[in-house]
């Protein structure tokens, strides 16, 4: 694959930028411009800055990868990309067409999994970055896997047709010049055209925003809301081989899954314990399944807080022990804060139009104690629960 570095950079320029403690500083820019000229200096310092920022998502591997600002923001986390690749391996495909590959985070995962890749990217500069990153992935396989980057508009590729038998993966753009778009027909490429690729029985995977309404997922497709270290990062919509038609589930990385089934748990008064489900559990609509496992009910029909009288450890929710149940009344809460000597106060809330930061200021915490307030709507009115966070389940 590619040997030429993106942006015309050389190892010497990159090494000089990496030697700078603060590549965004005026001094760093002045020094590199004097040695290499303004364009190479700016490109190298930007790349080093992005690599350092990318460590939060890519770990130590970021030092050998290439990024654009937008590409880094939108790139799939490597562990989640590996989940995508495992899907295609399970589907029995040997080649994946990645439509709109960006900086090739997913395409690189496909290569790591032993799949040949055709990555499509409209922007030539981003395509150069993708080639460089895929070259790293291909080299790690000893050259056993083939990967190429094609500069083209995804709409044109769809119009020409995708080769039979190849799996297709896409992360459609959900923003335009005016900001985020919510209608499926405004995605780029649009959701209807992408879903049509599954009609011939091919393996299809779409990475979409976790706020995607359930109504936009075709009944015959599978939807999987993914949580990575507590962050709900996407909903994957899957069709064809390897998918389970109609299934809606929450997946907590690396492989804990709750599948939607049954109804919602009953509403009941606050018990000795409260559970705040992981965001993927809420988005996938599997709070009821979790409630059944915990023997818990809801604080309110429309609120995703579960409560029970006995404690059951679960990785699917944060658990709290309830110390006191107070009415949601600022005078009552301010008196409690004062009498308990609370100086560090965490405020969590659901179903109430409350600014936690403003409420914290209004309650005037002062003292050495720490506490957590959990505010929720209930059928009997709003309540304030004084709770203690319990250790997370492994």
Secondary structure, DSSP 4 states (H G I P E B T S, - for coil): ---SPGGG--HHHHHHHHT-S-TTSHHHHHHHHHHH-HHHHHHHHHHHHHHHHHHHHHGGGGGG----HHHHHHPPPHHHHHHHHHHHHHHT-SEEEEES-TT-HHHHHHHHTT-EEEEEES-HHHHHHHHHHHHHHHHHTTT-S-EEEEE--HHHHHHH-PPTT-EEEE--B-EETTEE--SGGGSBS-HHHHHGGGGGT--EEEEE-TT--GGGS-TTSEEEEEEETTEEEEEEEEESTT--TT-EEEEETTTEEEE--S-PPPB----SEEEEE-HHHHHTT-HHHHHHHHT-EEEETTEEEEEESS----TTEEEEEEEEEEES-HHHHHHHHHHHTEEEEEEEEESS---HHHHHHHHT--SSEEEEEEEE--TT--EEEEEEEPPPP-
